[in-house]
Amino acid sequence: MGLQEAISLFEQNKYIQALNEFISVYNCTQSEEIKNSIVTTISDCFIIPNDKEFREAYKENTSFFKENCNYMNCNIPQYDDLTMDMIPASDNCFFVWNNNSESFEGNIELEEDKCPDDNYGTLLIYGGEIELFDEIRATKYRKIYVVLPDVESRRRFFSYCKIPGLMEKCLDNCYFYESLQQFENHIVENGLYIPRKVIGIEKEILHDVFERVHDIRIRKEKITKPLISISIPSRNRGEATLNNVNHLRKLQYDEEIEIVVSNNGSTVGLDKYEEISRIADEDSRVVYGSFPPADFSASIEQVVSLSNGEFVVLCADEDRFYLECIEDCLNFVFFNRGKGGILFRLRNNKNIILYDDYDNENDVFNSVLSAFSTNYITGICFNNNLLKDNKIVEKLSAMYRGKNSYYAAYPHNTILAYLVRGYGFVGKAPIAFLKYDVSEEIERYSYEHAKADYAYMKLDTRLAHLDALMDIVLDLRLTSDITIGIIVELQDRVYKLMYGAYYTHMEDMVKEYTWDKCCERIYLHNLEMWKALRKKRVCNDEMSLKIELVLKKYYDIHLREHPSFA
């Protein structure tokens, strides 16, 4: 291997291998004669023959740059002043020669068929480092900021514009600046995201710049619509809610996020809610609203109505968001921005991951069934654009509020079901929250002035919810097969919910029904439900007989599963 091998590869039209070999010899040899020979050969064979094409490409790229990029009057150098040459090895692969340092800087590959990963955020490029192309090729950023602080960096960066179609392929979403101060002023004035990825300058050097931008942002009205609203419905838990808000305010993010609190008629802890209201006046990320007392469904409706983000992720006031995972969460939401609903995973204080078994459910059956299976509010994420555009919350409130017991206790599930039936559901989102073991469901029943005596766990409550849920399922107007499948699954789920209640509160549960009697009641209730559904023509007689066999099978299975004390 060596110079002769490089020449041989070139003669065989194996240009990439030939150039790699030329460069290897150039970097290893101490002979100036050999180095000059290699540079001359490459220039004569690769650069000079393509000079006309490079000049035309430069003209087209800089014209595209002026017409389509935000370049803040950035001075574009003349072609003959550029410092680097492009060495074409193929239509999509260019090696780079730096005339100033007399060195090869690497190569740029522009694969036509490569689809980079979407990223919600922004990239800052300082100077004209070749590494920027590896990053751009791997990730499609919402915006790219390019700071070219001196003549040399501009000559270096614009050298890449000799590559045909470069600007349109790679740099069509860029802002160009001639100083960091110009960059800082522009992103503040226009509500552009602070870049989380930086190339060409140590991120620590930019710390003060980013701190200034963040401090200004949180003290002025938002310019950009947030990507995510972290929304907290609350009642009579002012201290927990205030602590949660202060926890979320530690996030060094501003335009991307919003922290929303809905106070649903609290009568205690009012000083804490007043403190949240004062914070909202000082921090543009915080939105606070106070409403008259109403049921739990009103609390969810209100917190959603206050939320301005493209997506709304619900959070119980006692739970905690993992601040370190914000970047992953924003990227996950942005990547799935066409979905109707997203489910973030939780970790409880026993280090068990919740919702770990929900995967990407794109079909209607699994999407809707998943929506009705995630009772806990924390981690449920709505596509707020779809909610607002279709007035879903307003319509559901008119249909069910004060009229449907399931909606009264589980409005978030109902909203999610209406979203995902047409737009899909996705699980396996990042583990975003720490769930504390304060029972949210007990809180729901305290809205209705019931005793916190595990009423939501009792069989009569679960069966009443099942009846009310059937009305919602039918209103979804799904196909007959999907409707039947969902109802059967939800009927089976009552056994599982009651098993959990007996497992954790055996002494309380058996005061009303033994486990055998509980299973018998569920089974008979399910049979009666299908008689009524048959009259509504949800199924025909033949299908009804098949369903009865399935119900009996489920009954026999659960009857044998006697729960023991936890």
HELIX and SHEET records of a PDB file:
HELIX    1   1 LEU A    3  GLU A   11  1                                   9    
HELIX    2   2 TYR A   15  CYS A   28  1                                  14    
HELIX    3   3 GLU A   32  ILE A   42  1                                  11    
HELIX    4   4 SER A   43  ILE A   47  3                                   5    
HELIX    5   5 ILE A   48  ASN A   50  5                                   3    
HELIX    6   6 ASP A   51  ASN A   68  1                                  18    
HELIX    7   7 TYR A   79  ASP A   81  5                                   3    
HELIX    8   8 GLU A  131  ALA A  138  1                                   8    
HELIX    9   9 VAL A  151  SER A  159  1                                   9    
HELIX   10  10 TYR A  160  LYS A  162  5                                   3    
HELIX   11  11 LEU A  166  CYS A  170  1                                   5    
HELIX   12  12 LEU A  180  ASN A  190  1                                  11    
HELIX   13  13 LYS A  203  LEU A  206  5                                   4    
HELIX   14  14 HIS A  207  ARG A  217  1                                  11    
HELIX   15  15 GLY A  238  LEU A  248  1                                  11    
HELIX   16  16 LEU A  270  GLU A  282  1                                  13    
HELIX   17  17 PHE A  296  LEU A  306  1                                  11    
HELIX   18  18 LEU A  323  CYS A  325  5                                   3    
HELIX   19  19 ILE A  326  PHE A  335  1                                  10    
HELIX   20  20 VAL A  364  ALA A  371  1                                   8    
HELIX   21  21 ASN A  384  ASN A  390  1                                   7    
HELIX   22  22 ILE A  392  TYR A  400  1                                   9    
HELIX   23  23 SER A  405  ALA A  409  1                                   5    
HELIX   24  24 PRO A  411  TYR A  423  1                                  13    
HELIX   25  25 GLU A  440  SER A  446  1                                   7    
HELIX   26  26 ALA A  455  MET A  457  5                                   3    
HELIX   27  27 LEU A  459  ASP A  475  1                                  17    
HELIX   28  28 SER A  480  THR A  504  1                                  25    
HELIX   29  29 MET A  506  MET A  509  1                                   4    
HELIX   30  30 TRP A  515  LYS A  535  1                                  21    
HELIX   31  31 ASP A  541  LEU A  559  1                                  19    
SHEET    1   A 3 MET A  84  SER A  90  0                                        
SHEET    2   A 3 CYS A  93  ASN A  98 -1                                        
SHEET    3   A 3 SER A 103  GLU A 109 -1                                        
SHEET    1   B 4 CYS A 174  TYR A 177  0                                        
SHEET    2   B 4 THR A 139  VAL A 147  1                                        
SHEET    3   B 4 ASP A 117  TYR A 126  1                                        
SHEET    4   B 4 LYS A 197  ILE A 199  1                                        
SHEET    1   C 8 VAL A 286  PHE A 291  0                                        
SHEET    2   C 8 ILE A 257  ASN A 264  1                                        
SHEET    3   C 8 ILE A 228  SER A 234  1                                        
SHEET    4   C 8 PHE A 311  LEU A 314  1                                        
SHEET    5   C 8 ILE A 380  ASN A 383 -1                                        
SHEET    6   C 8 GLY A 341  LEU A 343 -1                                        
SHEET    7   C 8 PHE A 425  VAL A 426  1                                        
SHEET    8   C 8 ASN A 360  GLU A 361 -1                                        
SHEET    1   D 4 ARG A 320  PHE A 321  0                                        
SHEET    2   D 4 ILE A 431  LYS A 435 -1                                        
SHEET    3   D 4 ARG A 345  ASN A 348  1                                        
SHEET    4   D 4 ILE A 353  LEU A 354 -1                                        
END                                                                             
